[in-house]
């Protein structure tokens, strides 16, 4: 089990700056690696055994406010104030390789009757499904958004066929993020 240590006490390899302040974090299931999202948009990998940083990637142009590690697949996802989602493959040494990123700013819920403008918030949430390569987060205007990871490196994990004619393949990296659905939660049901 992970020993509880304060993430803000991590000694970074370079001198601390305002951009190295931790804002979010996640621990992958084997509890070997912690991933820290900071206010400069970087994700730093921490070796839990030594509690030292081992690598860092520039993931976003904004503050990383939410992260999650997949329970069964080697992925970490992040959501930032730049209104984008990124998905990263975890390597054997904890290093991260970008699979895909996607702006969610202009994704609209399928049940919106009228145009609802983007919602400006500092609160964000992101979570993987437990066994599927799917991410649930929010769209730019506050809808509940589900994305599917298409990763050529782990091609066997993408077995779900498109469910609607409007699904589009998105992203420019080695993989991509496919919109599965986006829904606005209205009132009572």
N, C-alpha and C positions, 0 to 999 in steps of 0.2 A: 504494500500500500504506500501511496505517496506520503512523505512526511510533509506536513504543512509548513511551508516557508513563505515569507512575504515576497511576492514577485517584484515589488518596487525596490527591494534590497539587492537585486542582482547587480553584480559588477559587470558592466558592459566592457567589451574589448577596447573600445575607444572612449575618450573622455565623455562623461555624460553631457548631453545637451537637452534643450527643451524637447527635441524630437525623439529622445530615447525614453520618455516617460511611458510606462506601461498603461494601456487603456483596457485591454481585453486579453483573455488567455484561454487555452484549452489544453488538456492532457490526453494523449492518444491511449487506446485501451491497454497496451502492454505496460504502460506507465514508465517507459524508458525516456520519452521525450515530452517536454512541455513546449508549447508554441505561444509566444507573446506578441500581441499586436500593439503597436505604439501610435503616438499622436503624429508621427511623421509618415505613417503609412507602411512601415516595415513590419515584417514578421521575423522574429528571432527564435531560433531553435535553442532550447536549453536541455542539456544532458542532466536528467534528474539525479543520476548517481553522484555526479560531481557538483551539481548545481551551478554549472558554468555554461555560458553561451558557446555554441559550436558553429553556427552559421546564421546568416541573415539575408533576406531578400526584400527588395522594394516591391511591395504588393499593390499599393494603392496611392492615389494622389491626395487622399484625405485620411482623417483619423480612423483607425480600425476600431469599431465599437462592438463588434460581435464576432465570435469565432466558434467553431465546433470541429471535433475530430470524429470521423466515422467509426462506428463500433466494429465493423467487420471488413472494411476496405481501407486501403492505405491512403486516405484523403484527409485534408484539412480544408475547411472553407472559411471565408472571411467576408464581412460586410462592412463598408466604410461610408464616411460622410460624403464621398464622391458619388454616392448613389450607385455603386457597383458591387457585384459579387465576384469573388475569385475562388478557384478551386485549385489545390496544390496536391501533388502526389508526394508521399513521404518515402524517401529512399532509405536504404539499410543503415546509413550513418546519420539519419535524421534530417538530411538535407531536403529542401523542398524544390520541386520542379513544377512549373506552372502547367496546368492542364488547360484551363480556360478562364476567361473573365467575361463579364457581361454587365453592361449598364442596365439598370432596372428602372431608370428614371421615366421612360416613356412606355413601359408595359402597362396596359390598362386592363382592369378586370372585365371579363366577358359579360357580366351582368350589369355593367354601368349603362344607364339609359342616357345620362347627360355627361358632358365632359367635366371631370372633377380634377382641379389643378393639383400639382405636386404638393405633398405634405412636407413641411419643413419640421424635422424633429431631431433630437439628439439621442433618442431611444431607438434601438434596433434589436432585432432578434434573428437568429439563423440557426437551423438545425437540420441534420441529415435524418433520413429515415434509417431505422436500425439495420436493415438488411439490403436495401436497394440503393442504387447510385442516384438518389434524388435528394434535393435540398429544398427546404421550405423556408421562406423569408417573406419580406413585404415588398410590394412594388413601390414605385416612386410616389404614387398617389394614395398609398395606404391600403391597397388590396393584399390578399393573402396569395402569395406566388409560389408555385412549385416548378422547379427546374430539374431536368435530367442531365447527368454528366455523360457525355459521349467521349470516351478515352480510348484511342487506338492501342495504347499500351496494355490495357486491360479489357480487350474487346469482348471477352466472354461475359462481362458484367452488364452489358447493354442488351437485354433481351426483350425489352418492352417496345412493342410496335406503337407508332403514333396513334393517338386516340381521336384526334379531330383533324379536319382538313386545314385548319388555320395554324397548326403547329409549324414552327419554323426553326431551322437549324441556325444557331447564333454563335458568334465568337470567331476569333481569328488565330488562335493558338493551335497547338498540335491536336487538341481536343476541342470540344465545344459544349455549350449549354443550350439545351433544347427546352423551350417553354412547354410544360405539360398542361398547366392550367393557371388561371389567375381569377380570383373571385373576390367580390366585395361582400362583406358580411353586413347585411342590413337587418336591423331590428329583431323582431321576435319570429320564431319558427314553430 
